[in-house]
Amino acid sequence: MMAIVLLLTLVGSGALLFITVKYYWGERGRPPLTGDQRRLQKEEEMRLRERQIEYARENPVRTRKPNFWDNSKVK
């Protein structure tokens, strides 16, 4: 009985370790970012977001004409 508990504990711990290592250093490629890296990533995201907002301001979405039967292009 004790051997079964020990075996299951080791198998569970090994599975947890395997999943943790695979998640952090496996297909993702690297562990979580540190404080400075997170700050730099956030700044880059904010710069890209500013560019998106500016582009949206300069190129607004053109809606369709309210008349369903009018298929001419909106200018």
C-alpha positions, 0 to 999 in steps of 0.5 A: 500500500505504501509503495503505491502511494509513493509511486503515485506521488512520484509520478504526479510530481514528475508530471507536474515538473515536466509540464512546468518545464515544458510550459516555461522553456518548451514551445514558448521558447523562454521563461516569463519576462523580468521587470525591465523586459516587461516595461520595455514590452509595454512601452513597445505595445503602447507605441504600436497602439498610438500608431494604430489610433493615429492610422484610424484617425487619418483613415476613418471607417466608411459606412454604407449609405442608408439607402439599401438599393443605392449600390454606388461607392461611398466617397 
